C-alpha cells in the first residue's frame, strides 16, 4: 500500500504556489566554509521550522572548531527532488583534522513536509523495515546498492563487520519514484565509494 502511495506522491505535479523556494546562504572564513539553504514558502511557520533544523546542523558543526586539532569545517547541500508536498535534499557537513590523511563528512538525507516544515520519516512512503532482514538482503545482493554517484554499483564489503546494523534514518526520494537509504563512508563501503545508497523502493 505504501509503495503505491510513494508513487502517487511523486507523480503529483509541482504546484508553483507551493514551491519551497530556497536561497543559498554563504558564510566563509579562515577555517570555515558554509553553504546552506534558507527556505521561503507560503507557510512562513513551516519555512521557519525547516530553517531552524538546518541551522541546528550548522551550529553543531561550528562547535567542532573548538577542538584544538580541527583545521576546517563547512557544509554544502543539494536539492534532490521537490513536488507540491515535499522537498528532498542532501545536507553535507564536513570537517578536517590537522595532519589527517583526508577530511570526513556526514551527509544527511532529508525530506521535509512543506505544509508543516517537519522532517518526514521513510515510513511515510514504505512499510517499516526490519534491520536484520535488510542486512540479510544486502548481503544476499537482493537490493541494488550504489556509490555516491548513484550509478556505480557497490558490493557493500563492510556489511559483515557491522554488529549492530540499523535501518538508516537518512534517505532520499527521487523523481522516478525510488527511495534510497543512505549509509555514510566506512559503514558499507570504503571512503572512496562515498555515501552508499541502498535502493529499497
C-alpha positions in Angstrom: 0.0 0.0 0.0 2.7 2.5 1.0 4.7 1.6 -2.1 1.7 2.7 -4.1 1.5 5.9 -2.1 5.1 6.8 -2.8 4.5 6.5 -6.5 1.3 8.7 -6.2 3.1 11.3 -4.0 5.9 11.6 -6.5 3.7 11.6 -9.5 1.9 14.8 -8.4 2.7 17.9 -10.4 4.7 20.6 -8.8 2.4 23.5 -7.8 4.1 26.8 -8.4 2.4 28.5 -5.4 3.5 25.7 -3.1 7.2 25.8 -4.1 9.6 25.8 -1.2 12.0 28.3 -2.7 15.4 28.5 -1.3 18.4 30.8 -1.5 21.9 29.7 -0.7 23.5 31.4 2.3 27.3 31.6 2.2 29.3 32.1 5.4 33.1 31.8 4.8 36.1 32.5 7.0 39.7 31.3 7.5 38.6 27.9 9.0 35.0 27.5 7.9 33.1 27.5 4.6 29.3 27.0 5.0 26.8 26.9 2.2 23.2 26.1 3.3 19.7 26.7 2.1 17.3 29.4 3.5 13.8 28.4 2.7 10.8 30.7 2.0 7.3 29.5 1.2 3.6 30.3 1.6 3.5 28.9 5.1 6.1 31.0 7.0 5.9 28.8 10.1 6.8 25.8 8.0 9.7 27.6 6.4 11.0 28.7 9.9 10.9 25.2 11.1 12.9 24.0 8.1 15.4 26.8 8.6 15.8 26.1 12.3 16.5 22.5 11.5 19.3 23.5 9.0 20.7 26.0 11.5 20.9 23.3 14.2 23.1 21.2 12.0 25.3 24.2 11.0 25.7 25.3 14.7 26.6 21.8 15.7 29.3 21.9 13.0 30.6 25.2 14.2 31.2 23.8 17.7 33.8 21.4 16.2 36.0 24.4 15.7 36.6 24.4 19.4 38.7 21.3 19.1 42.4 22.3 19.1 43.2 20.0 16.2 40.4 21.0 14.0 41.7 22.6 10.8 38.5 23.4 8.9 34.7 22.8 8.9 31.9 23.6 6.5 28.7 22.4 4.7 27.0 22.2 1.4 23.7 20.9 0.1 21.8 19.7 -3.0 18.1 19.7 -3.6 17.3 16.2 -5.0 13.6 16.4 -5.7 10.6 18.6 -4.9 6.9 18.4 -5.6 3.9 20.2 -4.1 4.1 18.3 -0.8 7.7 17.5 -0.1 11.2 18.8 -0.7 14.1 16.3 -0.5 17.7 17.4 -0.1 21.1 16.1 1.0 22.9 18.3 3.5 26.6 17.6 4.0 28.6 18.7 7.0 32.4 18.2 6.7 35.4 18.6 8.9 39.2 18.3 8.6 41.5 17.5 11.4 45.1 18.7 11.4 47.5 16.1 10.0 44.6 13.8 8.9 45.0 11.8 5.7 41.7 13.2 4.5 38.6 15.1 5.7 35.5 13.4 6.9 31.8 14.3 6.5 28.3 13.3 7.3 25.6 13.5 4.6 22.1 13.9 5.9 19.3 12.7 3.7 16.3 14.9 4.5 12.7 15.0 3.3 10.6 18.0 4.6 6.8 18.2 4.6 6.2 21.6 3.1 2.9 22.0 4.9 4.5 21.6 8.4 8.2 22.1 7.9 8.8 18.8 9.7 11.1 16.0 8.7 9.3 13.1 7.1 10.4 9.5 8.1 10.8 7.0 5.4 7.8 5.1 6.8 5.6 7.8 5.3 6.3 6.2 1.9 7.0 2.5 2.6 6.4 -0.1 5.3 8.8 -0.1 8.3 11.9 -2.2 7.5 13.4 -4.8 9.8 17.1 -4.1 10.3 18.2 -7.8 10.3 16.2 -8.6 7.2 17.6 -5.5 5.5 21.1 -6.6 6.4 20.5 -10.1 5.0 19.0 -8.7 1.8 22.1 -6.5 1.4 24.4 -9.5 2.0 22.4 -11.6 -0.5 22.6 -8.8 -3.0 18.8 -8.7 -3.3 18.8 -4.9 -3.2 20.8 -2.6 -5.5 23.5 -0.6 -3.7 25.2 2.3 -5.3 28.2 4.6 -4.6 27.9 8.3 -4.2 27.2 8.9 -7.9 24.1 6.7 -7.7 25.5 4.9 -10.8 28.5 2.8 -9.7 27.5 -0.4 -8.0 28.8 -1.1 -4.5 29.4 -4.6 -3.2 28.9 -3.3 0.4 32.1 -5.2 1.5 31.8 -4.0 5.1 28.3 -5.4 5.8 29.7 -8.4 7.6 31.6 -6.3 10.0 28.6 -4.5 11.4 27.4 -6.0 14.7 24.6 -3.6 15.4 23.2 -2.9 11.9 20.4 -0.3 11.8 18.0 1.0 9.2 19.4 4.4 8.3 17.3 7.4 9.2 18.9 9.2 6.2 17.2 8.7 2.9 16.2 10.4 -0.3 13.3 10.1 -2.7 13.7 10.7 -6.4 11.6 12.0 -9.2 11.3 8.5 -10.8 9.6 7.2 -7.6 12.5 5.4 -5.9 13.6 5.6 -2.2 17.2 5.1 -1.2 18.5 4.6 2.3 21.9 6.3 2.8 24.9 5.0 4.7 28.0 7.0 5.5 31.6 6.3 4.3 33.0 3.2 6.0 29.6 1.9 7.0 29.0 -0.3 4.0 32.0 0.6 1.7 35.3 2.4 1.7 35.9 6.1 1.9 36.5 6.4 -1.9 33.0 5.0 -2.5 31.5 7.9 -0.6 28.0 7.7 0.8 26.3 4.4 -0.3 22.7 4.3 -1.3 20.5 1.2 -0.8 17.6 1.2 -3.2 14.6 -0.2 -1.2 11.8 1.1 -3.5 
